[in-house]
Amino acid sequence: MKTQLKKTSKKRGSSYLVAGSFVAVILAITPYFFYLYEIVPDQKIWNNFLFEYESGWYESATLSMWTIMGKFIPFYLMVLWFLTCKHWWYHCIIIPMAMFAFQMYSAINDDLEFMDQSDELAFLVPVVIAALSMSYLARTVVFDKVHGIDISEIEQGIKKPSDRFFK
């Protein structure tokens, strides 16, 4: 029985070590991801063996890739943080993730004249509401487990106005 538990704990420990090492490597190579824009030629059209990229608004493929990488790097760091965070408020990380995702979409979309003057706030409102709702629910569940309070008792204490007047 003890040998089986030791094998299970070794498997968990080694998988934890592999996952942690993977995250550490991703964080360590982040500056190299950002500077990938330097391999792009300073021309309006960039031809390579995979695709042809024509920069519209930016007039330079290098400037376009610099802008996109400037939005992508914070986005992927937020995704990494969201996936590895163990706090009850980790749903709130979705809000800046959505902001960076929308900014990245705006940077890729060459038809926008000024990318920061778009209706970003209107797109973020539903994300903010959903993230805050999930965080509040998680906070309530954690509070319930820590303090041993039954949530159904709280729900019974808060009755609808119609329940108070019409018994």
C-alpha positions as a LaTeX table, in Angstrom:
\begin{tabular}{lrrr}
\hline
Residue & $x$ (\AA) & $y$ (\AA) & $z$ (\AA) \\
\hline
Met1 & 0.00 & 0.00 & 0.00 \\
Lys2 & 2.78 & 2.44 & 0.91 \\
Thr3 & 4.75 & 1.65 & $-2.26$ \\
Gln4 & 1.68 & 2.42 & $-4.35$ \\
Leu5 & 1.27 & 5.78 & $-2.60$ \\
Lys6 & 4.95 & 6.57 & $-3.15$ \\
Lys7 & 4.61 & 5.81 & $-6.89$ \\
Thr8 & 1.53 & 8.00 & $-7.12$ \\
Ser9 & 3.24 & 10.87 & $-5.31$ \\
Lys10 & 6.35 & 10.49 & $-7.53$ \\
Lys11 & 4.13 & 10.66 & $-10.63$ \\
Arg12 & 2.41 & 13.78 & $-9.32$ \\
Gly13 & 5.73 & 15.34 & $-8.36$ \\
Ser14 & 7.31 & 14.63 & $-11.74$ \\
Ser15 & 4.28 & 15.91 & $-13.68$ \\
Tyr16 & 4.27 & 19.03 & $-11.50$ \\
Leu17 & 7.98 & 19.49 & $-12.20$ \\
Val18 & 7.48 & 19.04 & $-15.96$ \\
Ala19 & 4.57 & 21.50 & $-16.06$ \\
Gly20 & 6.47 & 24.04 & $-13.95$ \\
Ser21 & 9.54 & 23.68 & $-16.16$ \\
Phe22 & 7.41 & 24.20 & $-19.27$ \\
Val23 & 5.91 & 27.40 & $-17.82$ \\
Ala24 & 9.38 & 28.62 & $-16.79$ \\
Val25 & 10.76 & 28.03 & $-20.30$ \\
Ile26 & 7.82 & 29.87 & $-21.87$ \\
Leu27 & 8.40 & 32.82 & $-19.54$ \\
Ala28 & 12.13 & 32.79 & $-20.21$ \\
Ile29 & 11.76 & 32.92 & $-24.01$ \\
Thr30 & 9.15 & 35.71 & $-23.96$ \\
Pro31 & 11.65 & 38.45 & $-24.96$ \\
Tyr32 & 12.70 & 36.35 & $-27.95$ \\
Phe33 & 9.06 & 36.07 & $-29.05$ \\
Phe34 & 8.74 & 39.84 & $-28.87$ \\
Tyr35 & 11.83 & 40.46 & $-31.00$ \\
Leu36 & 10.63 & 38.13 & $-33.77$ \\
Tyr37 & 9.42 & 41.26 & $-35.57$ \\
Glu38 & 13.06 & 42.03 & $-36.42$ \\
Ile39 & 13.21 & 39.15 & $-38.93$ \\
Val40 & 10.45 & 40.81 & $-40.95$ \\
Pro41 & 11.76 & 43.02 & $-43.78$ \\
Asp42 & 11.07 & 46.75 & $-43.67$ \\
Gln43 & 8.84 & 46.68 & $-46.77$ \\
Lys44 & 5.15 & 47.01 & $-47.45$ \\
Ile45 & 4.92 & 43.43 & $-48.79$ \\
Trp46 & 6.58 & 40.50 & $-47.04$ \\
Asn47 & 6.94 & 37.31 & $-49.08$ \\
Asn48 & 8.07 & 34.07 & $-47.50$ \\
Phe49 & 7.61 & 30.38 & $-48.25$ \\
Leu50 & 4.40 & 30.13 & $-46.15$ \\
Phe51 & 2.40 & 33.23 & $-47.10$ \\
Glu52 & 2.49 & 36.76 & $-48.43$ \\
Tyr53 & 1.74 & 39.59 & $-46.02$ \\
Glu54 & 0.82 & 43.05 & $-47.24$ \\
Ser55 & 0.69 & 45.73 & $-44.58$ \\
Gly56 & $-2.10$ & 48.19 & $-45.13$ \\
Trp57 & $-2.33$ & 50.96 & $-42.57$ \\
Tyr58 & 1.20 & 50.62 & $-41.19$ \\
Glu59 & 2.99 & 50.92 & $-44.57$ \\
Ser60 & 5.72 & 48.59 & $-43.26$ \\
Ala61 & 5.55 & 44.89 & $-42.42$ \\
Thr62 & 8.11 & 45.42 & $-39.63$ \\
Leu63 & 6.01 & 48.10 & $-37.96$ \\
Ser64 & 2.90 & 45.96 & $-38.34$ \\
Met65 & 4.57 & 42.93 & $-36.72$ \\
Trp66 & 6.02 & 45.13 & $-33.94$ \\
Thr67 & 2.52 & 46.39 & $-33.15$ \\
Ile68 & 1.00 & 42.91 & $-33.25$ \\
Met69 & 3.73 & 41.43 & $-31.04$ \\
Gly70 & 3.29 & 44.34 & $-28.63$ \\
Lys71 & $-0.32$ & 43.23 & $-28.18$ \\
Phe72 & 0.29 & 39.46 & $-28.40$ \\
Ile73 & 2.98 & 39.18 & $-25.69$ \\
Pro74 & 0.84 & 40.65 & $-22.86$ \\
Phe75 & $-2.11$ & 38.56 & $-24.09$ \\
Tyr76 & $-0.21$ & 35.30 & $-23.95$ \\
Leu77 & 1.30 & 36.19 & $-20.57$ \\
Met78 & $-2.24$ & 36.83 & $-19.28$ \\
Val79 & $-3.38$ & 33.47 & $-20.68$ \\
Leu80 & $-0.46$ & 31.78 & $-18.93$ \\
Trp81 & $-1.30$ & 33.57 & $-15.69$ \\
Phe82 & $-4.98$ & 32.60 & $-16.02$ \\
Leu83 & $-4.10$ & 28.94 & $-16.57$ \\
Thr84 & $-1.66$ & 28.76 & $-13.65$ \\
Cys85 & $-3.42$ & 30.99 & $-11.10$ \\
Lys86 & $-4.88$ & 29.20 & $-8.07$ \\
His87 & $-6.60$ & 32.16 & $-6.43$ \\
Trp88 & $-10.37$ & 32.50 & $-6.23$ \\
Trp89 & $-10.24$ & 35.78 & $-8.22$ \\
Tyr90 & $-8.54$ & 34.30 & $-11.29$ \\
His91 & $-11.66$ & 34.93 & $-13.39$ \\
Cys92 & $-10.87$ & 38.65 & $-13.22$ \\
Ile93 & $-7.77$ & 37.97 & $-15.34$ \\
Ile94 & $-10.19$ & 37.40 & $-18.24$ \\
Ile95 & $-10.89$ & 41.15 & $-18.34$ \\
Pro96 & $-7.38$ & 42.32 & $-19.37$ \\
Met97 & $-7.12$ & 39.20 & $-21.56$ \\
Ala98 & $-10.20$ & 40.33 & $-23.46$ \\
Met99 & $-8.82$ & 43.86 & $-23.70$ \\
Phe100 & $-5.51$ & 42.66 & $-25.18$ \\
Ala101 & $-7.33$ & 40.24 & $-27.50$ \\
Phe102 & $-9.48$ & 43.05 & $-28.84$ \\
Gln103 & $-6.45$ & 45.32 & $-29.25$ \\
Met104 & $-4.64$ & 42.53 & $-31.09$ \\
Tyr105 & $-7.65$ & 42.08 & $-33.36$ \\
Ser106 & $-7.67$ & 45.83 & $-33.97$ \\
Ala107 & $-3.95$ & 45.81 & $-34.78$ \\
Ile108 & $-4.38$ & 42.95 & $-37.24$ \\
Asn109 & $-7.39$ & 44.56 & $-38.86$ \\
Asp110 & $-5.70$ & 46.93 & $-41.32$ \\
Asp111 & $-8.91$ & 48.77 & $-42.14$ \\
Leu112 & $-9.09$ & 50.59 & $-38.78$ \\
Glu113 & $-7.68$ & 54.09 & $-38.90$ \\
Phe114 & $-7.07$ & 54.54 & $-35.17$ \\
Met115 & $-7.19$ & 51.28 & $-33.27$ \\
Asp116 & $-7.48$ & 52.74 & $-29.75$ \\
Gln117 & $-10.48$ & 54.89 & $-30.65$ \\
Ser118 & $-12.82$ & 52.00 & $-31.36$ \\
Asp119 & $-15.75$ & 50.66 & $-29.36$ \\
Glu120 & $-13.56$ & 48.44 & $-27.22$ \\
Leu121 & $-15.44$ & 49.31 & $-24.05$ \\
Ala122 & $-18.75$ & 48.10 & $-25.50$ \\
Phe123 & $-17.20$ & 44.72 & $-26.26$ \\
Leu124 & $-15.61$ & 44.45 & $-22.81$ \\
Val125 & $-18.77$ & 45.13 & $-20.78$ \\
Pro126 & $-20.22$ & 41.60 & $-21.15$ \\
Val127 & $-16.79$ & 40.09 & $-20.40$ \\
Val128 & $-16.45$ & 42.22 & $-17.26$ \\
Ile129 & $-19.93$ & 41.30 & $-16.06$ \\
Ala130 & $-19.34$ & 37.58 & $-16.64$ \\
Ala131 & $-15.89$ & 37.61 & $-15.03$ \\
Leu132 & $-17.06$ & 39.51 & $-11.96$ \\
Ser133 & $-20.05$ & 37.19 & $-11.60$ \\
Met134 & $-17.82$ & 34.11 & $-11.74$ \\
Ser135 & $-15.37$ & 35.66 & $-9.26$ \\
Tyr136 & $-18.14$ & 36.57 & $-6.84$ \\
Leu137 & $-19.54$ & 33.04 & $-7.06$ \\
Ala138 & $-16.07$ & 31.57 & $-6.43$ \\
Arg139 & $-15.56$ & 33.96 & $-3.51$ \\
Thr140 & $-18.88$ & 32.90 & $-2.01$ \\
Val141 & $-18.01$ & 29.22 & $-2.31$ \\
Val142 & $-14.57$ & 29.77 & $-0.75$ \\
Phe143 & $-16.12$ & 31.84 & 2.05 \\
Asp144 & $-18.62$ & 29.02 & 2.64 \\
Lys145 & $-15.89$ & 26.38 & 2.87 \\
Val146 & $-13.62$ & 28.46 & 5.11 \\
His147 & $-16.27$ & 29.60 & 7.58 \\
Gly148 & $-18.56$ & 26.57 & 7.38 \\
Ile149 & $-21.67$ & 28.59 & 6.57 \\
Asp150 & $-24.40$ & 26.88 & 4.61 \\
Ile151 & $-25.30$ & 29.04 & 1.62 \\
Ser152 & $-28.87$ & 27.76 & 1.61 \\
Glu153 & $-29.39$ & 29.44 & 5.00 \\
Ile154 & $-28.31$ & 32.76 & 3.51 \\
Glu155 & $-30.59$ & 32.26 & 0.52 \\
Gln156 & $-33.54$ & 31.59 & 2.83 \\
Gly157 & $-32.78$ & 34.78 & 4.76 \\
Ile158 & $-32.95$ & 36.81 & 1.56 \\
Lys159 & $-36.46$ & 36.41 & 0.26 \\
Lys160 & $-38.04$ & 37.95 & $-2.76$ \\
Pro161 & $-40.22$ & 40.96 & $-1.95$ \\
Ser162 & $-43.27$ & 39.00 & $-3.08$ \\
Asp163 & $-42.47$ & 36.26 & $-0.54$ \\
Arg164 & $-42.41$ & 38.77 & 2.31 \\
Phe165 & $-45.79$ & 40.26 & 1.57 \\
Phe166 & $-47.66$ & 37.19 & 0.31 \\
Lys167 & $-47.11$ & 34.26 & 2.65 \\
\hline
\end{tabular}
